[in-house]
Amino acid sequence: MKEAPERKNGREGAFAAGKPPEPDDSGFVVAHDGTRIYTESFGPEDAPVMVLTDGIVCNGTFYWYIIRDFRDRMRIIRWVYRGHGRSEAPADFRNLTMDDFIQDLWSVMDHYGLESAIQVGYSMGVQILLDGIHRHPRRAEALVLIAGGPGRPLDTFHGNTLLRSALPLIYSLVLGNKNGITRLWQSVVPTNLIYLIATLTELDGRMIERDLMMPYFEHLSEMDVELFLTVLASAAGHDARPFMTELHHPALVVGGTHDNFTPFSLSEEMSEALPHAELLRVKGGTHSLAIEQPDLVNLKMEDFLTKRGLLPVRKRMGFRAR
């Protein structure tokens, strides 16, 4: 897929990492409303396919090690939400719903000629997959659900509903002074101070290199604040709980015991509700567990997929007895 001319929303780099994996192919998919969605592919075209659905305001950082470790045996498709990174923002912000994101996922898969794939979701991506695969079960061979919950994330953020209650006020303040808020956002977010605060409150700075996270904060600072709040409000009102018991796909649920964004209890709830799920409990893992403890997460993913015949067995070196 050749890369078409693009309208950039933020940094030229599509992937927030110090040394991002280079895609084998990249380009744009036209969504149902004409919005152009940026995609990247990695790995051999004849291999089993894994599709990566990200979290809100993310641009690939938390998939860095998954791509690195699986691209030799899988074809990996990473797509970018509308209004994020290289993907265009919709002309109408009303087209920023969970339904729009689900349709974008199908558009990406259709573009690559994929009827089904191993579906991997991180954070908000978990909500999107649970809902989308419930509507179209044949589009998933298995689910890997990382650091996410079934829905209504603001009801459990940091173990309380304060952010949910404050969201209308925050939205009103942003609309009332969008230019000023944007300038403040862009000057404060991509700084060492924010990184320090994040390591003290939300992620384990002992296990994540600063060079891996700072480009993510730069990407975050260039998000349209109104767009971000619009997506957040849509996610806050969305819930996949009513039909989780109807999803009979093999599922691996990965949760961290120190995750303040999506408390570990949500991972336990999903693993109990999904009929064929198993749970990986990442001790000490935060919302960034996939890049804090990548070996643990990726080895478990490898075991989960290999046992179900969805991933070729890795050839291992050995010594022949004389």
VMD Tcl script that draws the C-alpha trace (Angstrom):
set ca {
  {0.00 0.00 0.00}
  {1.66 3.21 -1.12}
  {1.54 6.17 1.19}
  {-0.69 8.94 -0.11}
  {-0.20 12.64 0.51}
  {-1.25 13.40 4.04}
  {-2.70 16.13 6.17}
  {-0.83 16.00 9.45}
  {-2.46 16.69 12.79}
  {0.70 16.50 14.83}
  {4.29 15.34 14.77}
  {5.68 13.92 11.57}
  {6.64 10.72 13.38}
  {3.67 8.36 13.53}
  {5.04 6.26 16.35}
  {5.96 7.57 19.80}
  {9.17 5.76 20.60}
  {12.83 6.67 20.72}
  {13.64 4.08 18.03}
  {10.30 3.12 16.52}
  {9.91 -0.11 14.57}
  {9.97 0.74 10.88}
  {6.82 -0.45 9.09}
  {7.08 -2.57 5.97}
  {4.19 -0.63 4.49}
  {2.05 2.39 5.37}
  {-0.74 4.48 3.94}
  {-4.30 5.66 4.38}
  {-7.74 4.08 4.38}
  {-10.81 6.17 3.59}
  {-13.46 5.74 6.28}
  {-17.25 5.78 5.88}
  {-17.45 9.58 6.23}
  {-14.41 10.34 4.08}
  {-11.94 10.68 6.97}
  {-8.54 9.25 6.11}
  {-7.22 6.70 8.63}
  {-3.48 6.06 8.82}
  {-2.29 2.46 8.97}
  {1.00 0.61 9.16}
  {1.85 -3.04 8.55}
  {4.76 -5.11 9.80}
  {5.95 -8.63 9.08}
  {5.46 -11.22 6.31}
  {2.25 -10.96 4.27}
  {1.62 -14.72 4.38}
  {1.76 -14.96 8.19}
  {-1.15 -15.01 10.69}
  {-2.54 -11.50 11.14}
  {-2.69 -9.47 14.34}
  {-4.58 -6.14 14.36}
  {-3.66 -3.59 17.03}
  {-6.34 -1.20 18.34}
  {-4.90 1.49 20.58}
  {-6.04 3.60 23.53}
  {-7.34 7.14 23.50}
  {-4.65 9.76 22.68}
  {-2.17 6.94 22.01}
  {-0.02 6.57 18.92}
  {1.65 3.22 19.29}
  {3.98 3.64 22.24}
  {2.42 0.82 24.23}
  {2.66 -1.61 21.30}
  {6.37 -1.03 20.73}
  {7.56 -4.34 22.19}
  {4.66 -6.37 20.84}
  {5.58 -5.30 17.31}
  {9.25 -5.93 17.97}
  {8.73 -9.44 19.32}
  {6.01 -10.75 16.99}
  {6.74 -9.17 13.61}
  {8.99 -12.04 12.50}
  {6.13 -14.58 12.70}
  {3.02 -12.46 12.23}
  {1.67 -9.80 9.96}
  {0.81 -6.92 12.26}
  {-1.59 -4.15 11.27}
  {-1.55 -1.01 13.41}
  {-4.14 1.68 12.74}
  {-4.48 5.15 14.21}
  {-7.71 6.68 15.50}
  {-9.29 9.55 13.61}
  {-7.89 12.84 14.94}
  {-4.79 11.10 16.29}
  {-1.29 11.28 14.83}
  {-1.36 11.08 11.02}
  {-5.04 10.16 10.80}
  {-7.30 13.03 9.85}
  {-9.78 14.55 12.22}
  {-13.36 14.22 10.96}
  {-14.94 17.32 9.48}
  {-17.75 16.93 12.01}
  {-16.74 16.19 15.61}
  {-20.02 14.34 16.04}
  {-18.27 11.57 14.11}
  {-16.03 10.72 17.06}
  {-18.17 8.02 18.65}
  {-17.34 4.44 19.55}
  {-19.47 3.43 16.54}
  {-17.22 5.50 14.26}
  {-14.10 3.86 15.65}
  {-15.61 0.39 15.20}
  {-16.47 1.20 11.58}
  {-12.91 2.48 11.07}
  {-11.56 -0.86 12.28}
  {-13.72 -2.71 9.74}
  {-12.61 -0.29 7.00}
  {-8.96 -1.03 7.81}
  {-9.53 -4.79 7.78}
  {-11.49 -4.62 4.53}
  {-8.72 -2.59 2.92}
  {-6.20 -5.32 3.74}
  {-8.62 -8.04 2.63}
  {-9.02 -9.46 6.13}
  {-12.19 -11.31 7.08}
  {-10.75 -12.20 10.49}
  {-7.65 -11.61 12.61}
  {-6.23 -11.89 16.10}
  {-7.58 -8.73 17.70}
  {-5.42 -6.94 20.27}
  {-6.83 -3.99 22.21}
  {-5.16 -1.64 24.67}
  {-7.07 0.61 27.10}
  {-10.03 2.16 25.19}
  {-9.30 -0.33 22.43}
  {-10.68 -3.05 24.72}
  {-14.12 -1.39 24.72}
  {-14.06 -1.03 20.96}
  {-13.15 -4.68 20.42}
  {-15.71 -6.08 22.85}
  {-18.50 -4.12 21.18}
  {-17.29 -4.56 17.62}
  {-16.68 -8.30 17.87}
  {-20.05 -8.78 19.54}
  {-21.62 -7.25 16.43}
  {-19.42 -9.18 14.00}
  {-18.04 -12.31 15.74}
  {-16.36 -13.68 12.62}
  {-13.92 -10.78 12.50}
  {-11.88 -12.17 15.42}
  {-10.01 -15.43 15.85}
  {-8.99 -14.53 19.38}
  {-8.92 -11.49 21.67}
  {-6.00 -10.06 23.65}
  {-7.31 -7.36 26.00}
  {-4.60 -5.28 27.67}
  {-5.05 -2.76 30.50}
  {-8.63 -2.00 29.59}
  {-12.14 -2.37 30.88}
  {-15.52 -3.22 29.40}
  {-16.80 0.37 29.46}
  {-17.63 3.58 31.33}
  {-13.96 4.23 32.22}
  {-14.66 7.48 34.07}
  {-16.78 5.57 36.60}
  {-13.67 3.76 37.86}
  {-10.79 6.14 37.04}
  {-8.58 6.20 40.16}
  {-11.29 4.27 41.96}
  {-13.91 7.04 41.97}
  {-16.33 9.00 39.77}
  {-14.80 12.48 40.24}
  {-13.59 12.80 36.66}
  {-16.98 11.71 35.32}
  {-18.66 14.39 37.40}
  {-16.16 17.05 36.39}
  {-16.13 16.30 32.64}
  {-19.03 18.63 31.70}
  {-17.36 21.52 33.54}
  {-13.98 20.79 31.95}
  {-15.60 20.63 28.51}
  {-17.34 23.96 29.09}
  {-14.09 25.62 30.21}
  {-12.24 24.35 27.14}
  {-14.92 25.59 24.73}
  {-14.96 28.94 26.49}
  {-11.22 29.51 26.10}
  {-9.96 26.94 23.62}
  {-6.99 28.98 22.37}
  {-5.71 29.72 25.86}
  {-6.20 26.17 27.08}
  {-4.47 24.84 23.97}
  {-1.42 27.09 24.48}
  {-1.17 26.01 28.12}
  {-1.61 22.33 27.17}
  {1.09 22.51 24.51}
  {3.57 24.26 26.78}
  {3.15 22.10 29.88}
  {2.47 18.53 28.68}
  {5.71 17.80 26.73}
  {8.01 18.65 29.65}
  {10.24 16.83 32.10}
  {7.89 17.95 34.87}
  {4.98 16.01 33.37}
  {7.20 12.98 32.90}
  {8.28 13.19 36.55}
  {4.69 13.53 37.74}
  {3.68 10.56 35.59}
  {6.43 8.36 37.04}
  {5.36 9.30 40.56}
  {1.64 8.72 40.02}
  {0.73 6.67 36.94}
  {3.66 4.61 35.61}
  {6.75 2.87 36.94}
  {9.65 5.09 35.90}
  {12.15 2.46 37.04}
  {11.02 0.16 34.25}
  {10.44 2.58 31.35}
  {13.11 4.53 29.55}
  {12.48 8.26 29.43}
  {13.30 8.31 25.70}
  {10.41 5.96 25.09}
  {7.83 8.12 26.86}
  {8.77 11.72 26.02}
  {7.73 11.49 22.35}
  {4.39 10.18 23.61}
  {3.91 13.30 25.74}
  {4.85 15.44 22.74}
  {2.18 13.63 20.72}
  {-0.31 14.12 23.54}
  {0.43 17.86 23.69}
  {-0.48 18.27 20.02}
  {-3.88 16.61 20.31}
  {-6.86 18.90 19.75}
  {-8.14 19.33 23.31}
  {-11.78 19.58 22.24}
  {-11.42 16.44 20.12}
  {-9.85 14.57 23.04}
  {-12.70 15.53 25.39}
  {-15.29 14.59 22.76}
  {-13.81 11.10 22.40}
  {-13.50 10.78 26.17}
  {-17.18 11.65 26.62}
  {-18.15 9.01 24.06}
  {-16.06 6.36 25.82}
  {-17.50 7.42 29.18}
  {-21.04 6.63 28.05}
  {-20.21 3.34 26.34}
  {-20.45 -0.06 28.02}
  {-19.93 -3.59 26.65}
  {-20.93 -5.38 29.85}
  {-24.41 -6.44 28.68}
  {-23.04 -8.82 26.06}
  {-19.64 -10.00 27.30}
  {-21.06 -13.42 28.14}
  {-21.99 -13.84 24.46}
  {-18.38 -13.57 23.23}
  {-17.12 -17.14 22.87}
  {-13.72 -16.34 21.39}
  {-10.52 -17.41 23.13}
  {-9.51 -14.37 25.16}
  {-6.44 -13.33 27.10}
  {-7.08 -10.56 29.62}
  {-3.99 -8.70 30.85}
  {-4.23 -6.37 33.84}
  {-1.88 -4.64 36.25}
  {-2.35 -4.59 40.00}
  {-1.21 -0.94 40.19}
  {-3.25 0.40 37.27}
  {-5.05 3.59 38.33}
  {-6.70 4.18 34.95}
  {-8.36 0.78 34.68}
  {-8.21 -0.93 38.08}
  {-7.30 -4.61 38.12}
  {-10.80 -5.47 39.32}
  {-12.03 -4.67 35.79}
  {-9.66 -7.26 34.33}
  {-10.98 -9.79 36.82}
  {-14.55 -8.85 35.89}
  {-13.87 -9.39 32.18}
  {-12.05 -12.68 32.67}
  {-14.98 -14.00 34.69}
  {-17.64 -12.79 32.24}
  {-15.99 -13.91 28.99}
  {-16.74 -17.65 28.57}
  {-13.30 -18.69 27.30}
  {-10.93 -16.21 28.94}
  {-7.77 -16.53 30.94}
  {-6.23 -13.80 33.07}
  {-2.66 -12.57 33.33}
  {-2.13 -10.69 36.57}
  {0.87 -8.40 36.21}
  {2.06 -7.73 39.73}
  {2.99 -4.08 40.15}
  {1.90 -3.32 36.59}
  {0.44 0.10 35.84}
  {-1.50 1.29 32.80}
  {1.84 1.12 30.97}
  {2.46 -2.54 31.82}
  {3.04 -3.57 28.20}
  {6.25 -1.50 28.11}
  {7.11 -1.92 31.80}
  {7.15 -5.72 31.76}
  {7.14 -6.59 28.05}
  {8.84 -9.98 28.42}
  {6.15 -11.23 30.80}
  {3.29 -9.89 28.67}
  {4.70 -11.07 25.35}
  {5.67 -14.54 26.57}
  {2.15 -15.03 27.88}
  {0.71 -13.83 24.56}
  {3.00 -16.23 22.72}
  {1.91 -19.15 24.92}
  {-1.77 -18.21 24.59}
  {-1.66 -17.98 20.79}
  {0.62 -20.97 20.23}
  {-1.55 -23.34 22.27}
  {-4.51 -22.41 20.08}
  {-2.64 -22.94 16.84}
  {-2.77 -19.24 15.97}
  {0.98 -18.59 16.05}
  {3.77 -20.63 14.45}
  {6.07 -22.26 16.98}
  {9.36 -20.40 17.19}
  {12.34 -22.44 16.04}
  {14.80 -22.76 18.86}
  {18.49 -23.45 18.71}
  {19.65 -26.65 20.31}
  {22.69 -28.92 20.70}
  {22.83 -32.37 19.18}
  {24.19 -35.10 21.44}
  {27.37 -36.73 20.18}
}
mol new
graphics top color blue
foreach p $ca { graphics top sphere $p radius 0.5 }
foreach p [lrange $ca 0 end-1] q [lrange $ca 1 end] { graphics top cylinder $p $q radius 0.2 }
display resetview
